[in-house]
């Protein structure tokens, strides 16, 4: 297992921080290649910055913005149907 000390739901980093996300993914793959025995835990060398606001975005993501305007479409998404445009 590759372990990281990040908040739940943000395992690879803050939303929109592509550089850190890619670094975490690469470190995870490298750790998994190097593990020799089942049950081994590789602690990744990333720390969540103390001053981070858990990656809150200034604007909602496109799907969140759509659902804020069209809340009745949520059930279609839950049923795995494409919402109306």
MDTraj code that builds the backbone (N, CA, C; nanometers):
import mdtraj as md
import numpy as np

residues = "UNK UNK UNK UNK UNK UNK UNK UNK UNK UNK UNK UNK UNK UNK UNK UNK UNK UNK UNK UNK UNK UNK UNK UNK UNK UNK UNK UNK UNK UNK UNK UNK UNK UNK UNK UNK UNK UNK UNK UNK UNK UNK UNK UNK UNK UNK UNK UNK UNK UNK UNK UNK UNK UNK UNK UNK UNK UNK UNK UNK UNK UNK UNK UNK UNK UNK UNK UNK UNK UNK UNK UNK UNK UNK UNK UNK UNK UNK UNK UNK UNK UNK UNK UNK UNK".split()
xyz = np.array([
    [0.0847, -0.1165, 0.0000],
    [0.0000, 0.0000, 0.0000],
    [0.0897, 0.1233, 0.0000],
    [0.0473, 0.2229, -0.0750],
    [0.1144, 0.3523, -0.0740],
    [0.0291, 0.4463, 0.0107],
    [0.0850, 0.4996, 0.1183],
    [0.0103, 0.5839, 0.2112],
    [0.0526, 0.7297, 0.1968],
    [-0.0452, 0.8183, 0.2150],
    [-0.0185, 0.9617, 0.2052],
    [-0.1001, 1.0338, 0.3112],
    [-0.0438, 1.1361, 0.3699],
    [-0.1113, 1.2123, 0.4753],
    [-0.1796, 1.3354, 0.4157],
    [-0.2867, 1.3104, 0.3436],
    [-0.3677, 1.4176, 0.2852],
    [-0.5103, 1.4018, 0.3356],
    [-0.5901, 1.5081, 0.3327],
    [-0.7291, 1.4972, 0.3780],
    [-0.8080, 1.3969, 0.2941],
    [-0.9062, 1.3353, 0.3575],
    [-0.9918, 1.2386, 0.2896],
    [-1.0536, 1.3022, 0.1658],
    [-1.0481, 1.2314, 0.0553],
    [-1.1056, 1.2797, -0.0691],
    [-1.0094, 1.3631, -0.1521],
    [-0.8935, 1.3947, -0.0968],
    [-0.7941, 1.4720, -0.1716],
    [-0.6594, 1.4011, -0.1671],
    [-0.6646, 1.2726, -0.1912],
    [-0.5461, 1.1886, -0.1782],
    [-0.4305, 1.2331, -0.2662],
    [-0.4603, 1.2831, -0.3845],
    [-0.3516, 1.3220, -0.4746],
    [-0.3221, 1.4715, -0.4696],
    [-0.3939, 1.5479, -0.3886],
    [-0.3657, 1.6901, -0.3750],
    [-0.4886, 1.7751, -0.3995],
    [-0.4662, 1.9035, -0.4012],
    [-0.5749, 1.9997, -0.4190],
    [-0.6301, 1.9937, -0.5614],
    [-0.7567, 2.0254, -0.5728],
    [-0.8190, 2.0348, -0.7047],
    [-0.7469, 2.1406, -0.7870],
    [-0.7131, 2.1056, -0.9085],
    [-0.6460, 2.1997, -0.9980],
    [-0.4950, 2.2043, -0.9848],
    [-0.4378, 2.1372, -0.8859],
    [-0.2926, 2.1359, -0.8676],
    [-0.2345, 2.0162, -0.9440],
    [-0.2326, 2.0303, -1.0751],
    [-0.1904, 1.9208, -1.1620],
    [-0.0477, 1.8747, -1.1358],
    [0.0406, 1.9669, -1.1029],
    [0.1813, 1.9328, -1.0806],
    [0.1960, 1.8377, -0.9610],
    [0.1324, 1.8720, -0.8499],
    [0.1393, 1.7862, -0.7315],
    [0.0680, 1.6541, -0.7556],
    [-0.0461, 1.6584, -0.8210],
    [-0.1217, 1.5364, -0.8484],
    [-0.0382, 1.4380, -0.9299],
    [0.0295, 1.4870, -1.0316],
    [0.1141, 1.4016, -1.1143],
    [0.2313, 1.3468, -1.0334],
    [0.2903, 1.4301, -0.9485],
    [0.4017, 1.3850, -0.8646],
    [0.3565, 1.2750, -0.7688],
    [0.2379, 1.2896, -0.7105],
    [0.1845, 1.1878, -0.6195],
    [0.1604, 1.0574, -0.6953],
    [0.1012, 1.0665, -0.8130],
    [0.0758, 0.9458, -0.8914],
    [0.2059, 0.8755, -0.9298],
    [0.3055, 0.9516, -0.9698],
    [0.4346, 0.8912, -1.0058],
    [0.5006, 0.8252, -0.8846],
    [0.4960, 0.8933, -0.7700],
    [0.5550, 0.8374, -0.6481],
    [0.4811, 0.7108, -0.6056],
    [0.3495, 0.7090, -0.6231],
    [0.2700, 0.5911, -0.5898],
    [0.3100, 0.4732, -0.6767],
    [0.3194, 0.4944, -0.8073],
    [0.3588, 0.3864, -0.8983],
    [0.4988, 0.3357, -0.8677],
    [0.5901, 0.4275, -0.8375],
    [0.7275, 0.3871, -0.8043],
    [0.7288, 0.3040, -0.6766],
    [0.6537, 0.3482, -0.5753],
    [0.6485, 0.2742, -0.4495],
    [0.5908, 0.1347, -0.4708],
    [0.4865, 0.1256, -0.5507],
    [0.4253, -0.0052, -0.5748],
    [0.5169, -0.0976, -0.6534],
    [0.6019, -0.0409, -0.7380],
    [0.7008, -0.1233, -0.8093],
    [0.8064, -0.1778, -0.7134],
    [0.8412, -0.0977, -0.6131],
    [0.9515, -0.1331, -0.5235],
    [0.9089, -0.2243, -0.4076],
    [0.7811, -0.2304, -0.3777],
    [0.7344, -0.3148, -0.2673],
    [0.7608, -0.4617, -0.3028],
    [0.8210, -0.5339, -0.2076],
    [0.8591, -0.6722, -0.2318],
    [0.7675, -0.7734, -0.1639],
    [0.7018, -0.7331, -0.0536],
    [0.6217, -0.8277, 0.0229],
    [0.4800, -0.7774, 0.0422],
    [0.3819, -0.8678, 0.0392],
    [0.2439, -0.8282, 0.0673],
    [0.2330, -0.7660, 0.2065],
    [0.1489, -0.6662, 0.2191],
    [0.1281, -0.6007, 0.3480],
    [0.2233, -0.4866, 0.3764],
    [0.3178, -0.4634, 0.2857],
    [0.4133, -0.3543, 0.3047],
    [0.3433, -0.2205, 0.2830],
    [0.3770, -0.1227, 0.3670],
    [0.3217, 0.0115, 0.3533],
    [0.4353, 0.1062, 0.3182],
    [0.4233, 0.1735, 0.2043],
    [0.5207, 0.2741, 0.1628],
    [0.4608, 0.4116, 0.1912],
    [0.5243, 0.4868, 0.2793],
    [0.4756, 0.6210, 0.3119],
    [0.5328, 0.7194, 0.2108],
    [0.4446, 0.7842, 0.1374],
    [0.4879, 0.8783, 0.0349],
    [0.5364, 1.0080, 0.0986],
    [0.6349, 1.0738, 0.0361],
    [0.6981, 1.1918, 0.0966],
    [0.6233, 1.3227, 0.0698],
    [0.4929, 1.3235, 0.0907],
    [0.4143, 1.4454, 0.0679],
    [0.3434, 1.4832, 0.1971],
    [0.3410, 1.6124, 0.2276],
    [0.2703, 1.6622, 0.3449],
    [0.1689, 1.7655, 0.2998],
    [0.0546, 1.7663, 0.3662],
    [-0.0480, 1.8663, 0.3363],
    [-0.0057, 1.9971, 0.4020],
    [0.0042, 2.1054, 0.3242],
    [0.0461, 2.2333, 0.3816],
    [-0.0520, 2.2807, 0.4891],
    [0.0010, 2.3309, 0.5983],
    [-0.0811, 2.3792, 0.7098],
    [-0.1761, 2.4908, 0.6674],
    [-0.1326, 2.5734, 0.5737],
    [-0.2122, 2.6906, 0.5364],
    [-0.3116, 2.6630, 0.4241],
    [-0.3278, 2.5371, 0.3854],
    [-0.4205, 2.5054, 0.2761],
    [-0.5633, 2.5036, 0.3266],
    [-0.6536, 2.5443, 0.2403],
    [-0.7959, 2.5458, 0.2750],
    [-0.8659, 2.4222, 0.2214],
    [-0.7933, 2.3115, 0.2145],
    [-0.8453, 2.1846, 0.1620],
    [-0.8904, 2.1934, 0.0169],
    [-0.8299, 2.2837, -0.0592],
    [-0.8537, 2.2868, -0.2026],
    [-0.9859, 2.3460, -0.2461],
    [-1.0447, 2.4305, -0.1636],
    [-1.1706, 2.4929, -0.2038],
    [-1.1481, 2.5745, -0.3310],
    [-1.2330, 2.5554, -0.4273],
    [-1.2229, 2.6278, -0.5524],
    [-1.2985, 2.7599, -0.5428],
    [-1.2480, 2.8616, -0.6104],
    [-1.3172, 2.9902, -0.6123],
    [-1.4474, 2.9801, -0.6905],
    [-1.4483, 2.8989, -0.7937],
    [-1.5683, 2.8769, -0.8746],
    [-1.6045, 2.7294, -0.8681],
    [-1.7327, 2.6987, -0.8763],
    [-1.7688, 2.5559, -0.8788],
    [-1.7223, 2.4924, -1.0097],
    [-1.7001, 2.3615, -1.0056],
    [-1.6647, 2.2896, -1.1274],
    [-1.7813, 2.2986, -1.2249],
    [-1.7593, 2.2741, -1.3542],
    [-1.8688, 2.2858, -1.4510],
    [-1.9912, 2.2013, -1.4160],
    [-1.9706, 2.0781, -1.3718],
    [-2.0861, 1.9938, -1.3399],
    [-2.1592, 2.0475, -1.2174],
    [-2.0843, 2.0973, -1.1174],
    [-2.1484, 2.1534, -0.9987],
    [-2.2268, 2.2797, -1.0347],
    [-2.1706, 2.3634, -1.1206],
    [-2.2412, 2.4845, -1.1629],
    [-2.3700, 2.4478, -1.2368],
    [-2.3630, 2.3468, -1.3217],
    [-2.4819, 2.3020, -1.3950],
    [-2.5893, 2.2531, -1.2987],
    [-2.5480, 2.1708, -1.2013],
    [-2.6451, 2.1152, -1.1080],
    [-2.7026, 2.2207, -1.0138],
    [-2.6266, 2.3247, -0.9859],
    [-2.6827, 2.4351, -0.9062],
    [-2.7962, 2.5035, -0.9816],
    [-2.7822, 2.5126, -1.1125],
    [-2.8861, 2.5759, -1.1953],
    [-2.9990, 2.4791, -1.2290],
    [-2.9687, 2.3484, -1.2306],
    [-3.0664, 2.2465, -1.2708],
    [-3.0687, 2.1314, -1.1688],
    [-3.1097, 2.1579, -1.0460],
    [-3.1021, 2.0540, -0.9433],
    [-3.1867, 1.9301, -0.9734],
    [-3.2883, 1.9452, -1.0544],
    [-3.3742, 1.8325, -1.0883],
    [-3.3023, 1.7285, -1.1743],
    [-3.1857, 1.7612, -1.2282],
    [-3.1089, 1.6677, -1.3114],
    [-3.0249, 1.5701, -1.2281],
    [-3.0145, 1.5927, -1.0982],
    [-2.9322, 1.5070, -1.0133],
    [-2.9769, 1.3617, -1.0217],
    [-3.1064, 1.3372, -1.0191],
    [-3.1558, 1.1993, -1.0235],
    [-3.1167, 1.1299, -1.1541],
    [-3.1124, 1.2040, -1.2638],
    [-3.0673, 1.1429, -1.3897],
    [-2.9216, 1.0991, -1.3783],
    [-2.8394, 1.1829, -1.3152],
    [-2.6987, 1.1460, -1.2969],
    [-2.6865, 1.0228, -1.2081],
    [-2.7643, 1.0189, -1.1023],
    [-2.7595, 0.9031, -1.0130],
    [-2.7986, 0.7763, -1.0878],
    [-2.8921, 0.7893, -1.1792],
    [-2.9362, 0.6732, -1.2584],
    [-2.8456, 0.6489, -1.3791],
    [-2.7364, 0.7264, -1.3879],
    [-2.6372, 0.7147, -1.4948],
    [-2.6934, 0.7496, -1.6314],
    [-2.7831, 0.8461, -1.6334],
    [-2.8372, 0.8966, -1.7591],
    [-2.7799, 1.0363, -1.7809],
    [-2.7544, 1.0687, -1.9052],
    [-2.6993, 1.1985, -1.9377],
    [-2.8071, 1.3052, -1.9211],
    [-2.7782, 1.4110, -1.8411],
    [-2.8771, 1.5170, -1.8242],
    [-2.9037, 1.5913, -1.9554],
    [-3.0219, 1.6506, -1.9640],
    [-3.0551, 1.7328, -2.0787],
    [-2.9673, 1.8572, -2.0793],
    [-2.9344, 1.9037, -2.1954],
    [-2.8480, 2.0225, -2.2059],
    [-2.9254, 2.1488, -2.1764],
])
top = md.Topology()
chain = top.add_chain()
for i, resn in enumerate(residues, 1):
    res = top.add_residue(resn, chain, resSeq=i)
    for name in ("N", "CA", "C"):
        top.add_atom(name, md.element.get_by_symbol(name[0]), res)
traj = md.Trajectory(xyz[None], top)
